[in-house]
Amino acid sequence: ILNGLSLHGGLRPFGSTFLIFSDYMRPSMRLAALMERPVVYVLTHDSIGLGEDGPTHQSVEHAASLRLIPGLDVWRPADTVETTAAWAVALGNRARPSALLLSRQSLPYLPKASLDTISQGAYVLAEPGEVGLKKVAQAVIIATGSEVQLALHAQQLLAAQHGIAVRVVSMPSTTAFDRQSVAYKTQVLPAKLPRVAVEAGVTDGWWKYGCAAVVGIDTYGES
């Protein structure tokens, strides 16, 4: 129906359901990408943090799976501002469908030095100086969605307990980031710094960013 509305013209259709049900939607989502239709999918309950429904509703592999569809923009925002930026990019797309993967649980607003780079898919959210360390970054933590707040907490603990200076990169859209220039990618993820990626989902897709470790979930969750 969404594809039909888009093909007819005059409307920007969007639809919403649990992320887990993208399993049933995949053929039509793939067709939207193939036909270059700017349909927007708002997919909620994006991780094992969804509540009482248990592993049948926990979308462990679904974000990674959707990122593999050529031409589909996938966003997993960490707060209201990143969600707004993702929505703006989705509305600006004229030949590319978008999927917004949103959490069930409430997430805090994360202070940002700038809003200009969110649309590029990844940006530096916090440098070591923001937790009181007068050092250049010794490592990078990359996180998405509900795990970005955990990355910031880890940055604080590493600084306070071990004096380790960490840069936190929020990557709401790997698909958008992958389209950026090499210069921008290197600016966000400096070549010589070890990287750790954190996402409540399967780990396979994160190794392409040269990570030394990936903290994720390669099994189904529990009830």
Disulfide bonds with the S-S distance in Angstrom:
none
